[in-house]
Amino acid sequence: MPFDLTIPLTSGAPLVVSIDVDQIIFVLGANGTGKSSLMQRFFALHRNGARRISAHRQTWFSSNSITMSAHEKKNTETHMLNSDVQATSRWRDDYPSHRASISIYDLVDAENVRARKITGAVDVDDIDLAKKLSREDAPIKIINELLRLSNIPIVITVLAAEQVTASKSGSAPYSISQLSDGERNALLIAADILTVKSGTLLLIDEPERHLHRSIISPLLTLLFARRKDCAFVASTHDVMLPLDNPQSQTLLLRSCVYAGENATSWDADLVATDSDIGDELKKDILGARRKVIFVEGEEQSLDKPLYSLIFPNVSVIAKSTSRNVEHAVHGIRDAVGLHWLRAFGIVDNDSRIQIDIDQLRARGVYAVPVHSVESVYYNSELQKRIAERSSAVTGARAGELLENAKLAALESLAPHIQRLSERVVEASLRAELMRQLPRRRDIAAARPITVTVNVPAVVATELTRLRDAIAAQDLAGIIARYPVRETPALDKIIQALGFQNREQYENAVRKLLMDDLAALQYVQSLFGTLAADIAAA
């Protein structure tokens, strides 16, 4: 029988997720998004058919043997159940010393039940049944196999007087109370999952808290495979755990609303198992906001921190190349199961012609209106505002700082005119040749294709254009069109403005955008309608 998990949403109607045995849901969210509250709510809804494994439980043992009777265990479990349905159980455990003991009791009891079944079959001379039962792996044997496959080199054994011991790398047995925190936690998680009744809803709260992902990832995957007769909901911070289990669904939590001490609603979305996107793209969006901008560059490049300021309340994800940006945006926009996600992209201009820019924008990808992100950082208006800030501190005249910066930059460009012109021509010719590549219909029709480019003439035209811009002292136009980052020009600018290096200047630009709303709005305007399009999405 499936379990219905109802999540009250802050946006309106509740989200109802149904989970049956052999199904897995990961609840993914940052601290403070209400994961533990939601897990406690799920447990309260299905208290009679669920088992909760909490991350904040005590993981040490007071003894390596069973210290309670069957009657005491039953009474304790009843009290624990009544406590666990209370809202306070998300942060307080009234029975911390009992949970580990009950886990070990269930583990040893499962061993004893198996032994009694085999003995009973032998007693009635049903040897075939005894053989069949003996072929079913004992829980301890399964746990040892799982621990070994999960990179934990310990072996668990039950000795006389129901004492549970461990050994490592062939060592003499020692008490399980001497296991490390991670080893104990892995043992308890495995024991709880392997000993529950068939058809149980297992709620696992932040299993990675006590275990490195190199351990918890294979351990959980193996336990899921062993207990296909149970349903699993696991809350986590680790975006990789859902990817390690591609058959799972992921419930993304972004925030929750409290009434007093109790969470009453959540901002949540469900990423279904059959979402038609690849693992790499799924990793990007898990934990992201509903609106995402994919940009060129790496995590530590100039692009991401700048775009995070220009477009607040949007997740900015670096995707290295413009082609990767386009694929990511198209992948999300074309995915039927991601209707709640809004994806945009920003790529460098790279001398694209207007028709290409328009085609990109129609698919949600916006070309920077200047050559590259450096052209934004060193935009003339931002240079002016930075110079005015420096002037207020040093007393230097902002106009003189800017004039000196411009002249020094223009002078440094002289030896690089030919190369800069060729670089711009290279990008434009590559784009033109790509446009001339034959399409399927051209190949089917066997149409000849001839592309002729007068390269010297194109370079000469661009060379004249750059020389004219230098003569006119149009530094702003040059920065917007050419890859000046490949020349000393940017260093000359920052030195003239009183900065020691590019990093210091670029940090000052980002600080300006944090402090000066008008400057931020100006930079947003450089991207045309992108800010408005994001707001309207």
Secondary structure as UniProt FT lines:
FT   STRAND          3..9
FT   TURN            10..11
FT   STRAND          12..19
FT   TURN            21..22
FT   STRAND          24..28
FT   TURN            31..32
FT   HELIX           35..45
FT   TURN            46..49
FT   STRAND          50..53
FT   TURN            55..56
FT   HELIX           70..84
FT   HELIX           87..90
FT   HELIX           96..123
FT   TURN            124..125
FT   HELIX           127..135
FT   HELIX           139..149
FT   TURN            150..151
FT   STRAND          154..159
FT   HELIX           160..162
FT   STRAND          163..168
FT   TURN            169..170
FT   STRAND          174..175
FT   HELIX           176..178
FT   HELIX           181..195
FT   TURN            198..199
FT   STRAND          201..205
FT   HELIX           207..209
FT   HELIX           213..226
FT   TURN            227..229
FT   STRAND          231..236
FT   HELIX           240..244
FT   TURN            246..247
FT   STRAND          249..259
FT   TURN            260..261
FT   STRAND          262..271
FT   TURN            273..274
FT   HELIX           279..285
FT   TURN            286..287
FT   STRAND          291..295
FT   TURN            299..300
FT   HELIX           303..310
FT   TURN            312..313
FT   STRAND          315..318
FT   HELIX           322..334
FT   HELIX           336..338
FT   TURN            339..340
FT   STRAND          342..347
FT   TURN            350..351
FT   HELIX           354..362
FT   TURN            363..364
FT   STRAND          365..367
FT   HELIX           373..377
FT   HELIX           380..394
FT   HELIX           398..413
FT   HELIX           414..416
FT   HELIX           417..436
FT   HELIX           440..444
FT   TURN            445..446
FT   HELIX           455..471
FT   TURN            472..473
FT   HELIX           475..481
FT   HELIX           484..486
FT   HELIX           489..496
FT   TURN            497..498
FT   HELIX           502..515
FT   HELIX           517..525
FT   TURN            526..529
FT   HELIX           530..536
//
